[in-house]
């Protein structure tokens, strides 16, 4: 039966029930970063979820004691910093270390659902 809205004469709305389910929303806010971290020995070829810049510093730019003084900036750290500076909320970081290849990092990210965009700052091809 149609619903009649007295505020809009001549307009009738009839809702039909359906077994179809609505389309679910998916997050497109997660970025993937692959490259060499300031501490190239930390979490090599592992996907690490990072929700803020301080987490990146803790996980990839410090040693086991928390000291960051001996590590310098890399293309990866600059890109992740820019991501959070511009309002990014969550990213997945794969440190390939000094002996890894970008393809190794891409293979790790490929297994993760929800990564909307992938970047390898400082690299041109996956073979690099």
N, C-alpha and C positions, 0 to 999 in steps of 0.2 A: 504494500500500500504506500502511496506517495505521501510525503510530508508536505504540508502546505504552510508556507511562511507568509503571514499576513502583512509583513513589511514590504514584501516584493510580490505584488499580485501578478498572477500569470506565470510564476516560476514554481515549478514542482521538482522536488528532488526525490529520487527513488534509489535507495541503497540496496544493492543485490549482494547477498552473502556469497562468498566464494571459498573454495578449499585452497586456493593459491596462497602461498605465504609471501609476505612482503620481502623485497630485496633488502638484504642486510648491508649495513654500512661497513666499510673496511677502512682502516687507517692508512692514510697515504703520507703520514708525517715522518716515517722512519727512514733515515738515510743510512747507506752503508759506506764506510770508508776503508780503503785498503792502502797500505803503505808501510813505511818504516817509521816506527815510533821513536821518540827521543831516547828511550831506553830500549834498544833493539832486541834485548834478551828477554823482555817481559811478554808473557802470553803469546808466544810465536804461533802463528797459524791457528789461533783460537778466536772465535767470535765473542766479543765482550760488549754487552749492552752498557751504554753510557748515557746518563740522564742529565748531567751538568758538567761544566768545565772542570770543576774541582775533582770529579771522579776520573776524568781523563788524566789529570796530573797525577793522581794517586796511583792509577793502574798502569800508566805508560811512561811517565816522566820522572819516576823516582826509583830509588833502589829499595831493597828490603827494609831498610831502616827509615825510609821516608825522605831521605835526602835527595833534593832535586838540583843541587848546585852544579854537579858535573855534567848535566845533560843539556844539550843545546836544542834549539828549535829545528823542526823538520817540516817538509811540505805537509805531511799528515797532521802534525800538531797545529799548523797554521790554518789548515782547512777546517779542522774540528772546532778550533777557537772561533773562526768566522761563522760556522754553523750555529753555535750557541749565541754569539753576539747578535745574529740576525733573527733570533727568536726560535731557533730549533729547540725541540724538547727532548728528543730521543734519537740516538744513532747507534749503529752497530759498528764497532771498530775491529779490524783484523790487522794485526801487526805481522808483517811478513819477515821481519828481522833483516839482517844484512845479507844473508845467503839465499833468501827465498825469492820467488818470482811473483809477480802480480797475479798470474794465473792460479797459483796456489791459494791466494787470498780470495779470488773470485769463486773458486771451487767451494771454499768454506761458506761464503755468503749465499751461494746458490741453494744450499740446503735449508735456508731460513726463510720462512714465510713472513710476509709483511714488510719486507724491505722495498720501498717504492723507487728509490734511485740509488745508484752506486757510483762512487767516484774513486779514482786512484790519483790523487794529487801528485804532480811531478812526473807522471808517466804518460807515454803516448800510446803504447801498444801493450797487450797482455803478456807478450813475450819478454818484456823488459825486466 
